[in-house]
Amino acid sequence: MAHARNLATVLLPLTLMACANGAGGPAARDASTAPVAPSAEEDARGQTPYGLFLAGQAAFDGGHSDTAARYFSRAAAQDASAPVLQSQAFTAALLAGDVAKAAALAPRGPQTDAMIERLGALTQGVEDLAEGRAGEARKIFTSAVVGAPHNAAAALLAPFAAAAAGDAEGSVVRPVIPNEPLADFFASLDQGRLYERAGRFVEAETDYRSLIGTGDAGGVPSLALGALLERRGRQNDALAIYNQALAKSADDGALLAARARVLAHGKAPSAPTIRQDAAEALIAQSTEMVMQKQQEGALAYLRLALRLDPDRGEAWTMVGDILSNIGDLEGARAAYLQPKPGADQYAEARDKLAWSYQSASDKPMALKIARETVATAPASREAAITLADLLRADEQYADSISILDRLIAAKDQGPDWRLLYMRAASLEESGRWADSERDLSAALKLRPDEPELLNFLGYSWIDRGINLQQALVMVQKAVDQDPQNGAMLDSLGWGYYRLGNYKTAVEKLEAAVILDAADPDVNNHLGDAYWRVGRRTEAQFQWNRVLTLDPPAKLRVEVEGKLKSGLDGAAKPAVVAGS
């Protein structure tokens, strides 16, 4: 795994060999051929910079940026003249979250990779802002040293550095960021916040209303304006803004919480600090990077954001997601533990922590964490939903249904199709098909075009041999919306199979197995379809494959029977009356 190399954009060949200071000697060979394991904490005396580099690279490839940072830093200390070591030490420290060390290690000079040097300058600017050296930070952010691709970040941070330096007039000068729609949006949003900080409330409100009028992206401008109005004692106006935004995004948790606060005559939210607002600008940039699959760059920006706002739960949750994606499970779990009880992201982070254990087959720990979260945050629907989902995944259906019964019956919430969907799954697994069908039908009334619902109910009918024509229409509608979904294509193919159209069934099921090759049900269905069209060898291959995919006990017995006698003795599916 090379998750750090893309950011560093540095290579190791001849430069590193030159760092070995006598690379042909025994000590150099020992260090290079037997690098320290990423988890080892051994004395580095006698190791060459090259050996330390290899140990750091092994740590990087294993997803351990913090360990890598220590090795690279020691290597760079032994040979400060090697740009590649300095660059890797800087990169590793930044990705590990040690921004102060990264700023001190930031490489520069003619031999330094330009991309690394620019990121190093941005890092130094953020460290200056975090340490109260606003004037120095402003110089960096407005200079040419922070070039592409960090221009937008520097432009967004410069006004906050101006505000921190006491230049109120300079802080409200909106930066021009061409060809960067997201950054341009935040430039306007931040200008509103800086207008409020400067006491220019009319201009701040005008900026926010302008953003709302152009789309109110994610409800963020409405939340910013509503909070400003609350702080100005204009609760009725704030409520009107929240209601207007909720008319477009009825399920938005932040907007719902803001409206609830006003209705309960709660205290207005405090204005964010300069560092908190600056951190949000970096988080916005990192979010865009995540969407563009630039995970290393996103992680670097999130680490910078957390240097400015260490308690930012949103950033910690995103760090956890990225570390999990690049294989650093230990680091991901540590990040998910950062949001504390009462923080907006507490339940979300804890839920992800629980699922990290569930995915690693540590089901008891996953349930323990989920139950602790519910106990700590009893008002959190999100925490209760996660517990119910984990119980379902662990086949504790009755307990899962009990939690969902309470959530669905809650008077303070409107009907939620997702809860009905979840309960239907547990009801079906419990053998309560009539109740499951009732929940699915109710959910479809709330969300008639939802592909997951269409597929669930449609497949359930198909598998039972009822309402086949209607079911086929439903799953086709689901596939039309999500054509790359293997499970939905499987439902469609199985529908054609149940109707006796085996040729079309094979076509659909072959497409499904390409998309969902590890699903035992999909492989089983394809095997059945192959058998019906006379492709017996391929049918047996698919059934044998099912047995390698850890199928449920019931499916294993079924497939073993088919491998012995095929489907010749089995009755062909019949179209049921009313289908």
N, C-alpha and C positions, 0 to 999 in steps of 0.2 A: 504494500500500500504506500503510495507516494503523496499523501495528502499535504505535506508541507513543501514539497519541491516546486509545485506550480507557483506558489507565492514567492519563493525565494528566487526562482529562475536562475539557479547557479548549479554548476556541475563540478565534479570532483577530480578529473583526471590529473594532468601534469602539475597543476598548481599544488594539489595536495601531496603529490609525490615529493615535490620540492620542500614541503613543510616537514617531511619526515626527518630531516637533518641526519642524513646517512641512512637512507631507506634500505640499503642492502645489509645493514647490520642485524644481528640476532634480535636485539630489543625491538627494532622496527617491525621485523617479521612477526614476532610474537604478538605485538599489539595489533597488527593489521589482520592477522589470521584468526585471532581469538578475541574479538571485541567483547567488552563487558556487556552482560545481559541488561536489557532496559530496566529491570527491576533491581539490579544489584547496586549496593552502595559501598563499593570497594575503594580503598586508598589508591589514588591515581599516581602516586610517586613512581617514577620510572617509565610511565606511559608517554608515548610521543604524541604530538598534536594529531598526527594521522590516525593513531589508534583511538584517541579520544573522539575524533571525528566519526570514525566507523561506529563506535559505541553510540554516539549521538544519532547517527543516521539510522541505526537499528531501532533506537527508541522512537524516532520519528515514524518509521515504517510500522511500528507496533502501536501507534496512536498515543504515545506518551510524551507529549510536548514538554511537560515540566521536567522530566528526567533528561530529555534531549537538551533542554536549555542548559542544564548544569554541565553536561559533557561539552557542548559547544563553547560555553563560556570559559571552561578551563582550557580547552584547546586554543581559543583565541588569546587567552592570557599568556600561554606559553609562546605563541608566535603571532604577535599583534600585526605583523607585516603581511599576513596572508588574508587578502580580501574575502576569499570564500569562507574562511573560518569566522571572520567578523560578521559577515552577512548571515550565516547560519545561526550564529549565537544570538544576533538581534532578532531574527525571525522566530526562533524557538522561544525566546523570552516573551515576545509579544503574544504569540499564540497560546502560551501557557498562562498569560494574564499578568505577568510581571512587567507592567508598563514602565515603571521607574527604571528598572534595569535595561529594558529595551531602549529607552531614550538615551541612557548613558552609553549603550553599545551601538547606537545608530551609526552605520558606516557612511563614510563620505570619501570623496577623492576620485581621481581619474580612473582607477582600476575597479571601482565599485559599480555594480550593476545599477543602471539609472533608475529602474523601477524600485529597487530596494532603497536607494538613496532618497527617493521622493517619499516613500512610505516612512522612512526614518525621520524625515523632516516633519511630516504630519504628526508622528508620534511625539516628537520633541515639543511641538506646539501644544498638543493636548496635555502633556506632562506639565508644561509651564502654566497652562490655564488651571490645571488641578492644584498646583502648588501656589497659586495666587500671583504668579508673574504674568499678569494679563497683558502688559505692554509688550513683553517679549513674545508672548503667544501671538499677539496681533501682528507683529512684524513678520513672523513666520507665515501666518495664514494669508497675508496680503503680498507675499513675495513670490518670485518665480521659482523658488526652490521646491515648492510643493506643486509639481506639475502633474500631467495626466498619469494615471486616471483618477487622481485625488483632487482635481480642481474643484469639483462640486462640493466635496466635504470641507475643503478649506474655505470656500466662499460662504458656506452656511455657518461655519464656526467664527468667522471674522467679526460679524456684528456682536456676537456674545462676548468676544474678547474686548471689543470696544466698550460695551456696557460695563464689563468688569473693571476696565481701566478708568471708568468715570466719564467717558465721552458719550453722553446721552444722544447728542445730535448725530454723531457718527454711527451710533448703533442702529438708528432707524433708517439708514440708507439701504434700500433694498438691493441686494446683489443681483446682477444679471447673469443667469446661468443658461446659456443657449443649448438647445438640443438635449436637455435633461428634464423631461416633464415632471418627474417626481421631485427632483431637487428644486425646480422652479415653484412647485406647489408649496413646499416647505419654506422656501424663501418668503413667500407671501404670508404663510401662517406665522412664521417666526417674527416677521415685521409687526404683525398684530400684537404678539406677546411683548415685543420690545417697546411698542407704543404704550402699552399698559404700564410697563415698568417705568417709562418716562413720564407717566401721568397724563398721557394724551389719549384719553379714553374714547373720545369721539372717533379719532382716526383708527384706533384698535377695533372698535365696533364696525366701522366701515369696511376695514379689511376682511374681517370675519364674514360679514354679510355678503361681500363680493364673492368669497370662496363658496359660500352656501349656494349662492345664485348660479354658480357654474358647475354644480353637481354635488357639493357637500361630500367629498370623497371619504368613504368609510365613516361618515358622521363626525369626523374629527373637528372640522370647523364649527359644527353645532355644539359639540362638547366644549370647545374653547370659548365660544361666545356665551354659552349658557353659564359657564363658570365665572366669566367676567361679570355678567349681569348679576349673578348671585352675590359676588363680592361687592357690587355697587348697590346692593339692597333692592334690586329690581327682580324679586322672585317670580312675580307673575309673568314678566317678560321672558325670564329664563324658562319657565314652565311651557310657555307657548313655543319656544324654540325646540325644546326636547320633544314636545308632542308632534311638531311638524316633522322632525327627523324620524320619529318612530312610525309615522304614517308610511314612510318608505322602507324602514328597516325595523319591523315589529319585534324581531327577536334579538336585537342588539343589546347585549348585557350591560355595557357601559351606559348607554342611553337610558335603559330601564332603571339602573341604579341611580342615575342623576335625577330622573323624574321622581323616583321614590324619595330621594333626599329632600327635594323641594316640597313635596306633598307632606312629608313628616316634619316640615319646618326645621330641618337639620342645618347644621353649621355649614356655611359656604366653604368650598375647598380653598385651601391656601394657594396663593400664586406660586408657581414653580420657581426655584432658584435659577440663577443664570446657568450654573453647571447642569442642573436637571434638564433645562431646555436645550442646552448644547448637546447633552447626551442623546436626547430624542432625535436630533438632527442626524446623528451618527447611526442610530438604530434604524431610521428610515432608509438610509443608504445601505445598511447591511441587509435589510429586508429585500430590497431590490436585487442585491447580489444573490441572495438565497434563491429568489425566483429565477435568476439567470444561471443557477447551478454553480456559482462561484463561492463554494463553501469556505475556502481558506481566506479569501478576502473578507467575506462576511464575518468570520470568526475574529479576524484582526480588528475590524471596526467595532464589533461588540465588546472586545476587550478594552478598546479605547473609551467606549461609552461607559463601561463599568468603572473605569478610572475616574470619570467625572461624577458618576452616580452609582456608587457601589451597591445600593439597595434596590436597584431597578429590576424587579421581578421578571418583567417582560424580556429583558436582555439575558438574564440568567437562564430562562426557559429556552430561549433560542440557542444559547451556547450549548445547553444540554442536548438539544436536537442535533446540532451540527456534530458534536463530539460522538454522539451515538451513531450518526451516519458514517463517520470516518473510522469507527471501530474502537474508540476510546470509551468503553462502557463505564469504567471506573470514574473517569472524568465527567462523563455525562451525569452519572448519579450524584456526584458531588455538586454539580451545578444545580440539579433539580432540588437539592436540599437547601439551597440558599434562600429562596423566598420564605419568609417567616409567617406564622399565623397572623391573620389580619390583612396581609398583603393581597392585592387584587389577584395575583397569579399563584397564590399559595395552593389552592385546590388543583389547578391545572398542572403545576409542577409536580405535586405529590402523585397525581394520577399517572403522569408519565413515568415517575419513579416506580410506581407499583407495576405498571405494564412492562417495564424493563426487566423486572424479576419474573413476571409471568412468561415473557418471551424466552427467558433463559431457563424455563421449566422449574423455577423455584416458586411453586404456587403458594405454599404456606406463607412465605415472606411477602408475596404480592398481596394476599388477603390481609395480612397483618398491617401492612402499610395503609391499605384502603380503609380498614376499620379504624385505624388511628386517625386518619384524615377526617372521617365522618365524626368521630368523637371530638376532635379539635375544632372542626368547622361544621357544627350540626345544621346550620342554616344553608349550607352549600348544596344546591341541587346537583351541581357537577360532581361533587364528591360522592353523593348517594348513587348517582347514575353509574359512576365507575365501579363502585362496590357491587351493584346489581349486575353489571356486565361481567365482572370477574367471577362472580358466583355462577352465572350462566356458563361461562367458559369452563368452570370446574365441575359442571354438571350438578350443581346444587340449586336446582331449578325452583324448588319451593321457596327457598330463602330469597332468591332473586325476584320471584313474582311478588313476594310480600313487600319488598322495598318499592317495587314499581307500582303496586296497588296504592301505596301511600302517596307516592308522587303524583300519580294520575288523579287521585281524588282530592288533591290539595285545592282549596277554594281560591287561593290567591294567585293561581296560575291558570291560564287558558289551556285548552286541549293541545297536546303536543304529539304530533304523529310519530316522532322518534321514540317516545316512551311506549306508545302502543305497538310499534314495530318490535321493540326489544321484548316486551311482555309476550307478544305473539310467538316469538322464537322460543322462549322458555315454556310457554304453554304447549306448543307443538311437541317439544322434546319430552314433556311430561305426559304425553298421550291425551291431551285435552284439545283435540283438533277443532271441535266446534267453537270453543272459546277463542282459540287462536284465529280461526277464520273470522270471528266477530270483530276482534281487534284489528285485523288487517283491513277488513271492509270499512271500519270506522276511520282508520288512518287514511285510506284512499279517498274518503269523502273530504278530508282536510287537505290532502295533497294528491289530487287525481293523476298527475303526470309524473310522480316521483318514480324513477326507474327501479329503485330498490324494492319499493312496495309492489310495483307491477310484477317484478320478477318473482318475489317471494310468494305472493298469492297465486300467480300464474303457474309456477313450478309445482306448488303444492297440489293444485288441481290436476295438473298433468300427471304427477306421480301417482295420484289416486285414481286416475282414469275418469275424471268427471269434468264437465264443462270444457271439453277439450278445444273446441273451436274458439270459444271466448278466451280461454287461457292462452292459446297460440297468438291471438291478436294482442293480448297484454304483453307477453314476453317479446314479441316483435317490436312493440312500441318502446320497450325498455332497451332493446338492442339498438334501435335507431338513435337513441339518445347517448348510448355508451357502447359503440361498436367494438371497442377494444377490451371489453369485459368478458373474460373467459367463462365465468359462471353464468352470465346471461346468455351467451351463445350456446352453452351446454343446455340450458333450459329450452331454448328454441329447438335445438337438435333433438332433444328428448321428446318434445311435443310432436315433431314430425314422426319420430319413431313410434310413439303411442298411437298415432293415426295411421300407421302402416306405410308411411312414405319413407322407406328405408334409404333410398338413394339420396334424397335431400337431407335426411338425418345424418348420413355419413359426411356429407359436405360440411354441414354446420358443426358437427362434433369434431371433425378434423381441425377446423379453424379454432374451436374451443380448446382443444388439447395443446395446440401451439401456444396459446396465450396462458394456459393454466396447466402446464405439463405435470405438476406435482400433485394435482388433486385426484385422489383415488376414484371419486364418483365419476368425474369426467372420463377418465381412462376406462372405467367399467362400462359406461354408456357407449363409448366408441367401440369397445370390444363386442358388445351386443349387436350394434348396428353392422359391424363387419360380418358377424356371423349370419345375419339375416340376408346380406347380399352375396353370401357364398364365399367370403374372403376368410376362410376358417383359420389359416395360419396366422394372419394378422390379428384375428380375434383372440387367439390364444396368447399371442405376444402381449396384447393390451391387458388381458386378465392377469398374466404373470407379472406385468409391471405393477398392477394394483397391489399385489402382495408385497412389493418392495417399498410401498409408500405409507406403511404403518396405518392400514385401514382400520376402522372400527371392527369389533369382533363380529358383529352381524354381517357386515359386508365381506369380511374375510371368509366366513363359512359359505356365503353365497357364491363367491368367486371360486373357491376350491371345488365346489360342486359342479360349476360350469366347466372347469378345467378337466373334470373327469368325464362328464357326459354331454357337454355343450348345451345348446338350447333346443335341440331337436325334440326332446321330451316335454318341453315347456309349451304351454298354450300361447299362441300369438296374441298380442294385445288387441282387444276389441274396442270399438267405439261404443261408449256407454250411452244409453238413452239419455237424451237431453244435452248431449255434448255438442 
